[in-house]
């Protein structure tokens, strides 16, 4: 979608702008190479924030879903579940720290 947006934007500019206006904005004459350069620059400017947003959304999705599920439970049950999960993670971390395999991989 980012590439299609960049292509459509540059083609629309190419059709609407006069050669003089084009040159005042972008410098070089209107050639296929200059068009491709402009398309790929705009593509990068759209793609990078899009990928960062996608990555962050994927990371946040699980935590937001857990908050939603917990909100349907009474507060006492929420606290009990969080405490149980905390204890479980703490036991896993302790087991990993004390395992001989984990100690060998650090050296």
N, C-alpha and C positions, 0 to 999 in steps of 0.2 A: 504494500500500500504506500509506503514511503517513496519507493522508486516511481510508482505511477503518479503520485502527487507531484514529485519534482519534474517529471517529464511533461505532465499536463500544464504545469505552471510556466515552464520555459517555452513550450509551444504556443501557449496563449500570448505570452509576452512577444514572441517572435511575430505572431500574426498582427498584434495590435500596435506595437511600437514601430515608429519610423526608424530607418537606419541611423539617422542623426541622434535620436533620443537613445537608441540602443547603445551607440558608441559613447554617449555622455555618461550612461550608467555603468557600463561594463568595460569600456576601453577598446578592446579589439573589435575588429569587424565581425559581422555575423557569418561565422563559418560553422561547419558541422563539428569541428574539433572544439571550438569555443563553446558551442552549445552543450556538448558532452561534458566538458569540464564544469560548466555551471550546473548541469543536472546532477553530477556526482557530488559536488560541494553541497548543494541543497539536500540531496539524499542523505549525506552524512549528518547534516544538522538536524534532520528529522529522525533518522534512525537511532542515533546515540541516546537521546532522551527517551525515545520509545522503548528501547531495549532495557534501559535502566528502570523505567516504570514497570515494565513487564516483570523484570527480576524482583523488584521490590514487592509488587503485587502478589507474586507467587509465594514470597517469604511471609507476607502478612496474612495471607488467606487462612492458614491453619489457626493462627492465634485468634483472628477475628471470629472464626467459626466456633472455637472453643469458648470464647466469651459469650457468644450467642447461646450455645448449649447450656452453659452454666447459669445464664440469666434465667432460664426456665425453672431452675431448682431453688428450693428454699436456701437462705443464707447459710444456715448451719450445715446443710449438705454440701454446699459449694466449698465451705472452709474445710470440711472433712476430705473431700476429693482432692483439693489442692495440697493438703497436708500429706495425704497418701502418695500422691504423685511426687512430691518433694522428697519424701523418705525413699521412694523407689529409685529415684535418680541419684540420690546421695549414696545408696548402697551400690549401685552400678559403678559410680565413679570410684568409690573406695575399692571395689573388686578389681577394677582396671589398674588402679595405682599399685595394688599389691600383687598383681599377676607377674610371673617371671617373664612372660613373653613381652609385656609392655616395657619392662625394664631393659631388655635386650635391644629393643628397637630404638631407644633413645641414645644408646652409645654408639 
